[in-house]
Amino acid sequence: MESLNDRFILSNGVEVPCIGYGTWQVPNGKTGVDAILEALKMGYRHIDTASVYENEESVGEAIRQSGIKREELFITSKLWNTDRGYDKALKAFNTSMKKLKLDYLDLYLIHWPAVKFSNWRDININTWSAFETLYREEKVRSIGVSNFKRFRIKSLMQVVEIMPHVNQIEFHPGFMQLPTVEFCKNTDVVVSAWGPLGGGKILDSPELKAIASKYNKSVSQLCIRWCLQHNVLPLPKSVNKGRIMENVDVFDFFISSADMETIDNLPYIGGSNLDPDRIDF
């Protein structure tokens, strides 16, 4: 990836801008609208939200205020856990669309797999059936999952008609989830990274600071570039104007293979501590 205009290409041919603006913890209202508008002004064309973020209204409002043509944007939202199942998923999608005030989504994701139920597999399949309906009706341009480990996404892919186009997972230095990433790449599923900065916890890593200084870049920029060089789509988030710009100023350097290996081999140094197989929500 050499510029913010570069794209990942999904298995169905849909193109996705190579860096997304994540909106988790971006507040609804003026602060959120202003932050998203700032991102759009700086060249972001990929906005990632979710029903549970409770800021879909602000995403939609920022899109309208930006004046950018809808077809130039890539908008993602996600289905929350309480809305799993065929009928509930369709209803939840309609609710999200009313909040966003959009005619279609570019990507719709199952936010977390069902894991705490004895019939978790059937729940995931029934939910996915609703996603296939939305896709066939052209209400979404692509569909996918989030936080599905290799075993979960494989069990889904064994029985569904339309394969997931994306798996959005936690991915950052010290936490690469390689079995899942490798499975997705081998099955033509694009991996996108939430928390590519480790929730901010890894930014104080002496090892990462030392490597970043070699390129005259921040640790944040190093982490985002590292994702891209792993062919993983990063979704950094911030409401700070300077950091929003910093997070896309990553196309004027290339991390050497030796430094990539050093970063790859870092131990766990921060993150969400959320295990998709152990969540209770």
PyMOL commands that set and color helices and strands:
alter all, ss='L'
color gray80, all
select helices_A, chain A and resi 30-41+51-53+56-66+70-72+81-83+86-100+120-136+150-157+178-186+198-204+206-214+219-229+241-246+257-264
alter helices_A, ss='H'
color red, helices_A
select strands_A, chain A and resi 7-9+15-17+21-22+46-48+74-79+107-110+143-146+166-170+190-194+233-235
alter strands_A, ss='S'
color yellow, strands_A
deselect
rebuild
show_as cartoon
